Amino acid sequence: MSNRNRIHAVNAVADRPVPGLLDAVPASLDYYGEDVFNFPKMRRFLSEATAKKLIATISQDVPLDPDIAGEVAHAMKEWAIGRGATHFTHWFQPLTGSTAEKHDAFLDINSQGEVILSFSSKNLIMGEPDASSFPSGGLRCTFEARGYTAWDPTSPAFIKRHANGATLCIPTAFCSYTGEVLDKKTPLLRSMQALRKSLTRFMKCFKQPEEHTTITLGVEQEYFLIDRNFYLHRPDLVQTGRTLFGSAPPKHQQLEDHYFGSIKPRILQFMGEVEQELWRLGIPAKTRHNEVAPAQFEIAPIFEDVNLAVDHNMLVMEVLQQVAARNGLVCLLHEKPFAGINGSGKHNNWAISYGKRNLLDPGHDPNDNAIFLTVLSAIIRAVDLHSDILRSTTASAGNDHRLGANEAPPAIISIFLGAQLADIIDHLENGTVTGSRHRPSSMRIGVDAIPSFSCDATDRNRTSPFAFTGNKFEFRAAGSSQSCADVNMVLNTIVAESLDYISEKLEKVPQEEFNNELQNILKTIIKNHKRIIFNGDNYNPQWLKEAQKRGLPNMTNTMDAIKPLLNAKNFQLFEKYGVFSQVEMESRFEVFLEEYHRKVRIEGEIALEIARSMIMPVVREEFGRQMAALKAAEDQQIISGTVSLRRVAEKLGQKLDELEEGCNSLEKAINGLHEEIITAMNNIRQIVDYLEHIIDDSCWPLPKYREMLFIY
């Protein structure tokens, strides 16, 4: 039996022409943001008064004047039609983890029966998708279909293009008929509002004038690319996003030669197309590079407002997949598409600014430093008290395969501060804030042609889930396919609570005692919450013991990690800040639980199908060939080679029996607990991966790791 599909796939990729060099054209960004209804478009298509009001709502937190909706709707329609749009949609983020849209044409018929192009204020402000068909965790029943999308003016409308036209997309929130939240955007917006309110109160304690608060986010997105020919011959990738079978090749990432390596022409062509599309959408894609694993890459933007950054990251994932398809590639966003090598994450770089001041950037005078240290202490307290719910935001079936592996921080939440800040924290705890022994210094690297440069205040710690990186915190535990909305919603809320805790104490302090009392507050916070600070190697097995000694939670799988959603203290926290009601949190637990079980069961079913319909026939064929060869040798009374033939046949027969038994066990497990499914899948994977090494290569039906990861 010869499996030609896999061989044809390899040949198709090998025969693909390499992109050639094009004549250089002058660099231009004239098209940047051309498909976004941004500030310049607002000023052009709206009256001066209306544009001023809408821009103030977006950039200064001024409540939206509903009277301007009609003019805004007309302007959006005129602009979008001029850009080739024929339809509009409310673009929202349900609890599926992806985005959703229902297209309506601008087409309408007036009272005289004439066909017109219409888009009203009602079309802009509200839409009505089917709420019962999206995950709701019991908030909606099948017969209760009504739900609403509501315009989010803080995230600008944009145009999505396709082969035959374009669609005007209006970012929206999504809620049920009875008002419960059914999406990821609404809780994020609520948390932003809560943090801004708490920060204004906090800064008032330091006699600072009221300023606009900005919560910024930069999302580093990791992903894999493989050729479409390979993908289509891997039913496990098509159905689940990861390879359920496959043996790691002798060479994968051990030589560390892929990270930041020269980008292959085909991939560079893909990256260039991605950036062009993103720039047209006003998404400031800045950085592109090879990641650690073969066929793994990363894209990173410039920092933006957190709500816009989350929306843009959802679009980045969509554009990556669409452009990959146009280039004969497939973009894999699963957290662990290939066993034994690095998985993909999403590095969430979070910071807060008050006016033009980044509060995570140490200042140059005592008052600025006091604010910085107090905000830092508030974050330390927040993460220590609420690490359980922060960990919940990273829980998924895909991320269970990644957390704790290379390039992915462990499931234990901790904070890395670096030597300089750790020294300052020690001083705070001891009540002697006199500066740090670890001051930034000039660094030379031993090459005369390269000038000296200043060291950062901290080194980077790639093993820490929550690391201070100079003027921001980088949360590295989120999975590559996940929305950033959840983690930032939690960060905003828990930091708001900690700022309020400090403000409540400071508001009672006479001005002449302010500095002394502030130092006492910070000293107490550090003493009570320093257990969350760990500046070492989070991969070291000793950290597990140390974390347990400190009493830090270690939730290694999704089932444990989502339980904090049902914790009474978390109900109280999110209800206090108006981010979630108890019933909304309970519904999310149900959604995540059901999603996890469904994904594991799907993996079990496709693994069983592949093993029985693709692997076992090949093994039987190989076993038959070996037995036939052995019989022929014995019939001819040939001694040489029969020992080898018998050994191979016996090994194949043994593995064939084991695989049959394993498949039967998996079939029974599929209707049982998720742990049983995972165990049964792992068992047959070991057998199949062993067989991959002893079956005739030309007969193996599944594209191999050495092909998918290196031929493109």
Salt bridges, closest charged atoms under 4 A:
GLU34 OE2 - ARG83 NH2 3.47
GLU34 OE2 - ARG280 NE 2.89
ASP35 OD1 - ARG83 NH2 2.92
ASP35 OD2 - ARG161 NE 2.93
ASP61 OD1 - ARG196 NH1 3.11
ASP61 OD2 - HIS212 ND1 3.11
ASP65 OD2 - LYS53 NZ 2.86
GLU78 OE2 - LYS77 NZ 3.37
GLU101 OE2 - HIS103 NE2 2.90
GLU101 OE1 - LYS160 NZ 2.81
GLU128 OE2 - ARG146 NH1 2.69
ASP152 OD2 - LYS185 NZ 2.72
GLU220 OE1 - HIS347 ND1 3.24
ASP227 OD2 - ARG266 NH1 2.73
ASP236 OD2 - ARG234 NH2 2.63
ASP257 OD2 - LYS251 NZ 3.28
GLU273 OE1 - ARG326 NH2 3.67
GLU275 OE1 - ARG288 NH1 2.76
GLU277 OE2 - ARG326 NH2 2.54
GLU298 OE2 - HIS289 NE2 3.16
GLU304 OE1 - HIS312 ND1 2.82
ASP305 OD1 - ARG196 NH2 3.51
ASP311 OD2 - LYS185 NZ 2.89
GLU318 OE2 - LYS160 NZ 2.53
ASP368 OD1 - ARG357 NH2 3.40
ASP384 OD2 - HIS529 ND1 2.72
ASP384 OD1 - ARG531 NE 2.65
ASP388 OD1 - LYS569 NZ 3.52
GLU407 OE2 - ARG462 NH2 2.96
GLU407 OE1 - ARG476 NH2 3.27
ASP423 OD1 - HIS427 NE2 3.91
ASP423 OD1 - ARG437 NH2 3.19
GLU429 OE2 - LYS530 NZ 2.72
GLU474 OE2 - HIS347 ND1 3.54
GLU474 OE1 - ARG460 NH2 3.72
GLU474 OE2 - ARG476 NH1 3.40
ASP486 OD2 - LYS184 NZ 2.68
GLU497 OE1 - ARG381 NH1 2.80
GLU497 OE1 - HIS386 NE2 3.81
ASP500 OD1 - ARG201 NH1 3.53
GLU507 OE2 - ARG201 NE 2.77
GLU546 OE2 - ARG550 NE 2.86
ASP560 OD1 - LYS563 NZ 3.52
GLU584 OE1 - ARG190 NH1 3.42
GLU594 OE2 - ARG598 NH2 2.43
GLU595 OE2 - LYS599 NZ 3.53
GLU603 OE2 - ARG242 NE 2.86
GLU622 OE1 - ARG625 NH2 2.05
GLU634 OE2 - ARG646 NH2 2.54
ASP635 OD2 - LYS631 NZ 3.00
GLU658 OE1 - LYS655 NZ 3.24
GLU667 OE1 - ARG612 NH2 3.17
GLU675 OE1 - HIS674 ND1 3.30
ASP689 OD2 - ARG685 NE 3.13
ASP697 OD1 - ARG6 NH2 2.89
ASP697 OD1 - LYS704 NZ 2.71
ASP697 OD1 - ARG706 NH2 2.78
GLU707 OE2 - ARG6 NH2 2.76
